[in-house]
Every structure is written in C-alpha cells, then in structure tokens.
Amino acid sequence: MIVGILGGGQLGRMLALAGYPLGLRFRVLDPNPESPAGHMAELHIGAYDDPIALASFADGLDAATYEFENVPDVAARTLGDRVPVFPPAGALQIAQDRLAEKALFRSLGIPLAPYAAVGSPADLPAAVERVGAPAILKTCRLGYDGKGQATINTPADAAAAWDALGGVPCVLEARILLRRELSIIAVRGQDGSTAFYPLTQNTHRDGILRVSIAPAPDVDGPLQLAAEQYIGRILHTLAYVGVLSLELFVDDRDGRLLANEIAPRVHNSGHWTIEGAGTSQFENHLRAVVGLPLGSTAPRGHSAMVNVIGAFPPAADLLAIPGAHLHDYGKSPRPGRKLGHVTVTTETTAERDDLLARVQAIVDATGD
C-alpha cells in the first residue's frame, strides 16, 4: 500500500519511519527538493496547488494525508477526487482560519479566552474595548511558531500592531494569566473508534515549543477527562480520521482549561510517544488513515522531549546520557529552525527530571 503525504518536513519523515514496519510505502509532495521526508520516501517536487503535480502525485496512491496545516485546502480537495484523503479537508479549512476555529469551539461548548474579530483598522477600538488590554493580535491565517502575532499592552499600541502584521484580517485575543500550557493528542479511526494520549505539559520560548513533559505533572482525572471530552467533540463533529492535537491553556484564576488551537496532524508535543507510548502518534495516524485498528496510547513511563533549535549539539554528547534518544531531521542549521529532538523515558519522575536537565543543558549551550 502506498500512502501519499502532502508536505515533506520532519513530520512526514517520521510518518514514513513509523509506517515502514507496517508494510507501507510512501510518496511525498513538496516544493522543496531538500525536504527531510525526501530522505525516506519517493519525493515529487511541485507546488501543492499545481493540478498537474497533484495528478502525477496521486497516480497509484492508496491513501493520502498531510503533515502541516498550511497546505492549501484546495490541494486536499483536489487530491480527494482521486484518492481517500484523511484527515478530511474540512478540518484543514477550519484549522487554517483562527476565527473559524474559535467559532467551532464556541459551538461545541469548549471554553476559550475572550476574543474579537478585526477585519480593518476601524474595528480595532471596539475590539480592544471588548477584549481589554493587554491582548494579542493574531493574523487569522498562516500563523505558526509565534509568527503572525503582535502584543497590545495598551490601546495606544493597537495601530502599530495592526501595521506590523501587514493589515490582514486578524483576531484579538485577551492575554490570560496562564498557570501552564498543555496539549492533548487524540486519534480517531475510520470506524469511529477513538483513543487519547495523556495530557502533555509544554514550555515555549520565542513562540517555539522547547520542552514537552508527558504525562503532564499533577494532572488529576477530571482535567484529563475534560480535555478528552473537548477534543472528542471536535473529532465527532468533523467526522475526523487520524491524529488531532488540541492546544490548551490552564487559566491561573480558576484552573479551567481554555482552548487555544487545533492542529489536524501529528504534533510536535507528541514526539515523546515514539519511545514513551504503547503506539506512537505517527503509527496511530497511519493506522487510522489506512483503516487499521488503533494501537494503545498508554504511556510506558514518564517522558520528556527537548527540541533542538538553530544548531545541533554533538550527537556523542547527547547519546552519552543514559536512555537519551536522538532524532536528527537532516536539516541545515539556521536560527529558529527545528533541527531535531531528544527524548528520555524513565520509570520515575525524579529520574526523568534529572535526565531532562542534562539534555537541556547540552541543547541550550549550542542552539537558540
């Protein structure tokens, strides 16, 4: 069976690595001839919205998926005329527009921070009055890893923030005092079966995920259940197939979970599952896409993941740490670029925290 992947980044690469033991083969479409997934799969070079490139790419595929949410939804729909594509293009369309995403959350009774649509500079005063300050102005489309955002500390900052983002449609979100950032990853099969990974605690710097810890420390049953209920509603409503991630904030005022955004794909905060869960998010995504039964999402112990950003430390230094697992994406270094990650999985939280600190020290001494 041949699975097509729209996008040739590290997520596509890890999907292929997870799929080969299942007997799957892979083809990737990406405009970049140096795409990391091209090291692992047949690489077709072309634009995602090029009908000729899509037709050639689709020829002989049994199923298709995508590895990042900014693939033009027209590409998924066009490809879907020739081959089954999962997750559905409707999920891709919603994830690409923050206002559509927030409307979905509201319709499903999923709590989120106060927000207001900003379609023009004339909308800014009313939006700031409604949401308050400080707040964050975000572009409705194409924001990723902290891009497409500007902080409004006082109403006087609003015009400059609008100009800094290029005068495109935006959403203004209240800046909530956060206790911590969490994410939950779930998978839904073609038969409607669902499985949930434990909540993961995430630490960001400069808008980029740096560290994930799973299961998230000090999470009680009701918090995990609430997260599962929220993401479960989304999965059901979208008739979703594959892995979905939901990023969440914990409001410091009352400990409530607030939805931030979804990603209709495998997710950086789930990389720990490769070593730390019964079935990795990558394998489970592929199982869903090709119609196989889902695997166990139970954690194998206590895991932590550290992203390598900007520059790679010596592999020997990282692998000298007992139990460290290194994933090098084969990308050329540059500031702010995700080049790989390191995971540790242990039996106790104390051992995990010790190994995490050792990994972080090496990574922080080399990268951004």
Buried (B, 14 or more C-beta within 10 A) or exposed (E): BBBBBBBBBBBBBBBBBBBEEEEBBBBBBBBEEEBBBBBBBBBBBBBBEBEEBBEBBBEEBBBBBBBBBBBBBBBBBBBBEBBBBBBBBBBBBBBBBBBEBBEBBEEBEBBBBEBBBBBEEEBBEEBBEEBBBEBBBBBBBEBEBEEBBBEBEEBEBBEEBBEEBEEEBBBBBBBBEBBBBBBBBBBBBBEEEBBBBBBBBBBEEEEBBBBBBBBBEEBEEEBBEBBBBBBBBBBEBBEBBBBBBBBBBBBEEEEBBBBBBBBBBBBBBBBBBBBBBBBBBBBBBBBBBBBBEBBEBEBBBBBBBBBBBBBBBEEEBBEEBEBBBBBBBBBEBEEBBBBBBBBBBBEEBEBBBBBBEBBBEBBBEBBB
